[in-house]
Amino acid sequence: MKQSADGARRAPLSRERVLRAAVSFADGAGTDAISMRKLAQELGVVPMALYKHVANKDELLDGMVDLVVGEIGPPGAGEWRLTMRAHILAARRVLLRHPWAAGVIQSRTSPTPAVLGHLDSMARLFRAGGFSVSLTHHAMHAMGSRLLGFSQELFDDTAATPDPALLQQLARAYPHIAELAGAVGHDAASTVGNCDDQAEFEFALDLLLGGLERLRAAESVGRGT
């Protein structure tokens, strides 16, 4: 363990220490204010020392996203709706602690491993709850982007045929995401129809309005009207 100029002992630099310092910095000042030079000052090292652990700012942001999403933790066990609700609320608490994170997640050109793992756990809950692959896909669009701030475009819905090699690679680490990606084109039995932003927006809107109508009806019964 190294010693600082004032004699205090300092933990050796590591990738995790760099990422945690970056997350803390972003929590206070936002990601636009982060630079390798400023982060090095926070850590009390020279900027070149950081490049042994992160190659550039993009890799730094990816690592920060994975660290934050990792705070959500895996979903619990139990009835799918209660478990999903608790899981989403846990994600919301994490994103509120790190208000910069949702924007950075959306800015990534492809999901990081932790984001894929989180989405895979959500898909697993839907499938275990009896949802079809098609309905799971639409539910992920509705809940992922609009409740969690995660990117809606997890899959390239314009691709005629998913890349078999990519599906095989996904299947090993994220089996439920691979299942959805393999069915991205939808079949004639699709619950909603074509997968595009307008259809997904209307799907989420109808879910919200349907829930509000059920609450309105319950209030009417409670008032005896």
GIKA-V12286 format. One line per field, one symbol per residue. ss: DSSP state (H for helix, E for strand, - for the rest). burial: I if it has 24 or more other ideal C-beta (glycine too) atoms within 12 Angstrom, else O. A space follows every 10 residues. Layout:
ss = ???
burial = ???
This chain:
ss = -EE-----EE ----HHHHHH HHHHHHHHH- HHH--HHHHH HHH---HHHH ------HHHH HHHHHHHHHH ---------H HHHHHHHHHH HHHHHHH--- HHHHHHH--- --HHHHHHHH HHHHHHHH-- --HHHHHHHH HHHHHHHH-- ---------- ---HHHHHHH HHH-HHHHHH HH-------- ------HHHH HHHHHHHHHH HHHHHHHHHH HHH--
burial = OOOOOOOOOO OOIOIOIIII IIIOIIIOOO IOOIOIOIII OIIOIOOOOI OOIIOOIOOI IIIIIIIIII IIOOIOOOOI OOOIOOIIOI IOOIIOOIOI IIOIIOOIOO IIOIIIIIII IIIIIIIOOO IOIIIIIIII IIIIIOIIII IIIIIOIOOO OIOOOOIOOI OOOIIIIIII IIIIOIOOOO IIOOIOOOOI OOIIOOIOOO OOOOOOOOOO OOOOO
